[in-house]
Amino acid sequence: MSVSRLAHFSTCEISDALIKLGISSGGFIPGISLFSSGKICAPAYTVQMVLASNTSAPRLSDHFVDTAPPGSVIVIDVPQQAQNAVWGGLMSAGAIARAAVGVVISGRCRDLAEHRALGFPVFARAHSTLGQQPFTRPSAINVPLIITPPSVTSDYTFPSVTVEPGDIIVADEDGVVCVPQAMEAQVADKAELAKSIDALCMVDIQAGKGIQATFAKYRGKK
């Protein structure tokens, strides 16, 4: 039930709720954008990619798309140095056939026109003309993924986000957020309260009242 409640909120509202609940990242996975269309709110089915040069990592016996559970969002973590895509149009077609609801890639996709024609939600860091082989390969499914933000030249480091199998992934045009399973109900409650307060703020601000006064009135902020 809490999953369906989360679907009523934007990723911004969910991140705000997670911040209030003490999650320093707000569940936000930076640098991932929508490359087709649609919104996702579904449990994560996780896939770990490795570089093809990594001969020690395990190998899968089945294609990971073929084992995706109905109603899941496929979440793929890719080594940051990889410049190839790990998801193309045929994979979107296979995911649709298995009733998966979208894919989130901490890496690259390709075949953008095909995803858009299929109407399948594809979120990724970037796109590429290169396919998966001979650059990367899947190594594990249904394992925790520690998704690290892209490296930047700065003294500030944004927190990594751990995506556990079954965590709820909410993704829309603003970005991608991971909600830990155990926090679903708490997040929905916080987001619902904040959304009702923001609706009151919007009415006053559109009527010409100042933002500072409005925030002080409804949010208790000066």
One Martini backbone bead per residue (centre of mass of N, CA, C, O) as a GRO file, in nm:
protein
  222
    1MET     BB    1   0.056   0.063  -0.020
    2SER     BB    2   0.302   0.258   0.000
    3VAL     BB    3   0.375   0.252  -0.296
    4SER     BB    4   0.120   0.397  -0.402
    5ARG     BB    5   0.170   0.654  -0.238
    6LEU     BB    6   0.443   0.738  -0.369
    7ALA     BB    7   0.320   0.790  -0.661
    8HIS     BB    8   0.196   1.085  -0.565
    9PHE     BB    9   0.498   1.176  -0.571
   10SER     BB   10   0.764   1.347  -0.603
   11THR     BB   11   1.101   1.345  -0.584
   12CYS     BB   12   1.118   1.603  -0.418
   13GLU     BB   13   0.924   1.518  -0.190
   14ILE     BB   14   1.086   1.264  -0.109
   15SER     BB   15   1.356   1.395  -0.041
   16ASP     BB   16   1.251   1.579   0.181
   17ALA     BB   17   1.157   1.347   0.363
   18LEU     BB   18   1.436   1.207   0.397
   19ILE     BB   19   1.578   1.441   0.529
   20LYS     BB   20   1.385   1.456   0.779
   21LEU     BB   21   1.476   1.136   0.839
   22GLY     BB   22   1.817   1.145   0.799
   23ILE     BB   23   1.888   1.143   0.490
   24SER     BB   24   2.152   1.302   0.346
   25SER     BB   25   2.072   1.242   0.027
   26GLY     BB   26   1.757   1.195  -0.020
   27GLY     BB   27   1.803   0.943  -0.227
   28PHE     BB   28   1.981   1.075  -0.436
   29ILE     BB   29   2.080   1.017  -0.781
   30PRO     BB   30   2.313   1.153  -0.949
   31GLY     BB   31   2.312   1.220  -1.306
   32ILE     BB   32   2.013   1.122  -1.374
   33SER     BB   33   1.817   1.085  -1.673
   34LEU     BB   34   1.565   1.128  -1.899
   35PHE     BB   35   1.531   0.953  -2.237
   36SER     BB   36   1.217   0.944  -2.258
   37SER     BB   37   0.935   0.835  -2.077
   38GLY     BB   38   0.810   0.879  -1.763
   39LYS     BB   39   0.725   0.703  -1.458
   40ILE     BB   40   0.859   0.573  -1.146
   41CYS     BB   41   0.718   0.309  -0.910
   42ALA     BB   42   0.939   0.064  -0.781
   43PRO     BB   43   1.097  -0.218  -0.733
   44ALA     BB   44   1.417  -0.335  -0.710
   45TYR     BB   45   1.628  -0.470  -0.970
   46THR     BB   46   1.953  -0.575  -0.953
   47VAL     BB   47   2.265  -0.472  -1.137
   48GLN     BB   48   2.600  -0.580  -1.189
   49MET     BB   49   2.865  -0.430  -1.341
   50VAL     BB   50   3.157  -0.504  -1.537
   51LEU     BB   51   3.443  -0.535  -1.662
   52ALA     BB   52   3.561  -0.748  -1.904
   53SER     BB   53   3.854  -0.767  -1.763
   54ASN     BB   54   3.697  -0.910  -1.535
   55THR     BB   55   3.765  -1.251  -1.446
   56SER     BB   56   3.664  -1.285  -1.129
   57ALA     BB   57   3.389  -1.234  -1.178
   58PRO     BB   58   3.096  -1.332  -1.202
   59ARG     BB   59   2.856  -1.524  -1.392
   60LEU     BB   60   2.581  -1.543  -1.585
   61SER     BB   61   2.334  -1.771  -1.709
   62ASP     BB   62   2.140  -1.530  -1.751
   63HIS     BB   63   1.961  -1.289  -1.861
   64PHE     BB   64   1.859  -1.025  -1.673
   65VAL     BB   65   1.590  -0.963  -1.820
   66ASP     BB   66   1.465  -1.258  -1.799
   67THR     BB   67   1.458  -1.216  -1.455
   68ALA     BB   68   1.257  -1.000  -1.435
   69PRO     BB   69   1.019  -0.885  -1.246
   70PRO     BB   70   0.717  -0.803  -1.222
   71GLY     BB   71   0.705  -0.455  -1.149
   72SER     BB   72   0.993  -0.375  -1.198
   73VAL     BB   73   1.304  -0.204  -1.156
   74ILE     BB   74   1.592  -0.165  -1.332
   75VAL     BB   75   1.914  -0.163  -1.167
   76ILE     BB   76   2.225  -0.019  -1.288
   77ASP     BB   77   2.571  -0.077  -1.231
   78VAL     BB   78   2.859   0.109  -1.352
   79PRO     BB   79   3.152   0.170  -1.436
   80GLN     BB   80   3.265   0.493  -1.471
   81GLN     BB   81   3.470   0.442  -1.722
   82ALA     BB   82   3.248   0.368  -1.899
   83GLN     BB   83   3.140   0.438  -2.258
   84ASN     BB   84   2.919   0.235  -2.276
   85ALA     BB   85   2.642   0.065  -2.331
   86VAL     BB   86   2.380  -0.144  -2.135
   87TRP     BB   87   2.129  -0.026  -2.312
   88GLY     BB   88   1.865  -0.117  -2.538
   89GLY     BB   89   1.594  -0.176  -2.735
   90LEU     BB   90   1.574  -0.485  -2.682
   91MET     BB   91   1.557  -0.456  -2.374
   92SER     BB   92   1.296  -0.301  -2.361
   93ALA     BB   93   1.128  -0.519  -2.499
   94GLY     BB   94   1.187  -0.741  -2.284
   95ALA     BB   95   1.079  -0.585  -2.038
   96ILE     BB   96   0.790  -0.555  -2.135
   97ALA     BB   97   0.734  -0.866  -2.166
   98ARG     BB   98   0.797  -0.880  -1.830
   99ALA     BB   99   0.667  -0.620  -1.680
  100ALA     BB  100   0.851  -0.402  -1.664
  101VAL     BB  101   0.875  -0.035  -1.581
  102GLY     BB  102   1.200   0.007  -1.591
  103VAL     BB  103   1.516   0.202  -1.607
  104VAL     BB  104   1.825   0.235  -1.412
  105ILE     BB  105   2.141   0.403  -1.498
  106SER     BB  106   2.479   0.391  -1.390
  107GLY     BB  107   2.509   0.499  -1.707
  108ARG     BB  108   2.458   0.381  -2.037
  109CYS     BB  109   2.275   0.435  -2.336
  110ARG     BB  110   2.074   0.337  -2.628
  111ASP     BB  111   1.837   0.382  -2.861
  112LEU     BB  112   1.635   0.624  -2.815
  113ALA     BB  113   1.407   0.591  -3.027
  114GLU     BB  114   1.309   0.312  -2.924
  115HIS     BB  115   1.219   0.390  -2.641
  116ARG     BB  116   1.016   0.605  -2.733
  117ALA     BB  117   0.841   0.417  -2.912
  118LEU     BB  118   0.780   0.218  -2.659
  119GLY     BB  119   0.744   0.379  -2.380
  120PHE     BB  120   1.015   0.344  -2.209
  121PRO     BB  121   1.166   0.399  -1.913
  122VAL     BB  122   1.481   0.587  -1.931
  123PHE     BB  123   1.753   0.601  -1.705
  124ALA     BB  124   2.059   0.804  -1.725
  125ARG     BB  125   2.372   0.954  -1.756
  126ALA     BB  126   2.398   0.854  -2.061
  127HIS     BB  127   2.516   0.816  -2.398
  128SER     BB  128   2.575   0.579  -2.679
  129THR     BB  129   2.708   0.386  -2.956
  130LEU     BB  130   2.793   0.165  -2.769
  131GLY     BB  131   2.804  -0.143  -2.671
  132GLN     BB  132   2.874  -0.379  -2.442
  133GLN     BB  133   3.046  -0.508  -2.646
  134PRO     BB  134   3.377  -0.551  -2.505
  135PHE     BB  135   3.341  -0.387  -2.210
  136THR     BB  136   3.093  -0.528  -2.061
  137ARG     BB  137   2.931  -0.707  -1.776
  138PRO     BB  138   2.736  -0.909  -1.609
  139SER     BB  139   2.756  -1.041  -1.251
  140ALA     BB  140   2.489  -0.944  -1.081
  141ILE     BB  141   2.193  -1.016  -0.885
  142ASN     BB  142   2.037  -0.914  -0.616
  143VAL     BB  143   2.224  -0.672  -0.510
  144PRO     BB  144   2.391  -0.446  -0.363
  145LEU     BB  145   2.416  -0.096  -0.448
  146ILE     BB  146   2.688   0.133  -0.478
  147ILE     BB  147   2.621   0.465  -0.561
  148THR     BB  148   2.845   0.682  -0.710
  149PRO     BB  149   2.925   0.976  -0.776
  150PRO     BB  150   3.064   1.160  -0.983
  151SER     BB  151   3.353   1.295  -1.029
  152VAL     BB  152   3.482   1.588  -0.862
  153THR     BB  153   3.632   1.908  -0.825
  154SER     BB  154   3.622   1.883  -0.475
  155ASP     BB  155   3.564   1.905  -0.123
  156TYR     BB  156   3.289   1.784  -0.196
  157THR     BB  157   3.094   1.494  -0.092
  158PHE     BB  158   2.859   1.298  -0.204
  159PRO     BB  159   2.661   1.066  -0.118
  160SER     BB  160   2.605   0.755  -0.126
  161VAL     BB  161   2.386   0.500  -0.270
  162THR     BB  162   2.193   0.235  -0.148
  163VAL     BB  163   2.065  -0.044  -0.334
  164GLU     BB  164   1.820  -0.255  -0.256
  165PRO     BB  165   1.645  -0.511  -0.297
  166GLY     BB  166   1.314  -0.361  -0.305
  167ASP     BB  167   1.350  -0.092  -0.328
  168ILE     BB  168   1.219   0.225  -0.389
  169ILE     BB  169   1.175   0.362  -0.710
  170VAL     BB  170   1.184   0.709  -0.796
  171ALA     BB  171   1.102   0.852  -1.124
  172ASP     BB  172   1.162   1.162  -1.299
  173GLU     BB  173   1.234   1.469  -1.439
  174ASP     BB  174   1.415   1.536  -1.171
  175GLY     BB  175   1.477   1.219  -1.100
  176VAL     BB  176   1.638   0.992  -0.859
  177VAL     BB  177   1.493   0.776  -0.599
  178CYS     BB  178   1.566   0.608  -0.287
  179VAL     BB  179   1.359   0.386  -0.091
  180PRO     BB  180   1.356   0.231   0.179
  181GLN     BB  181   1.153  -0.012   0.275
  182ALA     BB  182   1.132   0.070   0.591
  183MET     BB  183   1.037   0.389   0.490
  184GLU     BB  184   0.776   0.420   0.328
  185ALA     BB  185   0.560   0.523   0.531
  186GLN     BB  186   0.717   0.767   0.640
  187VAL     BB  187   0.752   0.912   0.371
  188ALA     BB  188   0.454   0.941   0.298
  189ASP     BB  189   0.374   1.107   0.544
  190LYS     BB  190   0.570   1.346   0.502
  191ALA     BB  191   0.485   1.417   0.210
  192GLU     BB  192   0.187   1.475   0.265
  193LEU     BB  193   0.225   1.711   0.461
  194ALA     BB  194   0.405   1.892   0.278
  195LYS     BB  195   0.204   1.916   0.043
  196SER     BB  196  -0.018   2.067   0.202
  197ILE     BB  197   0.159   2.310   0.275
  198ASP     BB  198   0.241   2.396  -0.016
  199ALA     BB  199  -0.047   2.460  -0.109
  200LEU     BB  200  -0.081   2.701   0.082
  201CYS     BB  201   0.161   2.863  -0.018
  202MET     BB  202   0.070   2.899  -0.313
  203VAL     BB  203  -0.179   3.069  -0.261
  204ASP     BB  204  -0.035   3.311  -0.123
  205ILE     BB  205   0.181   3.374  -0.339
  206GLN     BB  206  -0.025   3.419  -0.577
  207ALA     BB  207  -0.159   3.663  -0.399
  208GLY     BB  208   0.128   3.829  -0.304
  209LYS     BB  209   0.275   3.702  -0.088
  210GLY     BB  210   0.541   3.654   0.085
  211ILE     BB  211   0.771   3.412   0.126
  212GLN     BB  212   0.864   3.461   0.413
  213ALA     BB  213   0.580   3.484   0.544
  214THR     BB  214   0.474   3.211   0.442
  215PHE     BB  215   0.684   3.028   0.574
  216ALA     BB  216   0.628   3.122   0.864
  217LYS     BB  217   0.328   3.033   0.870
  218TYR     BB  218   0.365   2.713   0.760
  219ARG     BB  219   0.687   2.632   0.832
  220GLY     BB  220   0.844   2.811   1.054
  221LYS     BB  221   1.002   3.021   0.872
  222LYS     BB  222   1.240   3.312   0.831
   0.00000   0.00000   0.00000
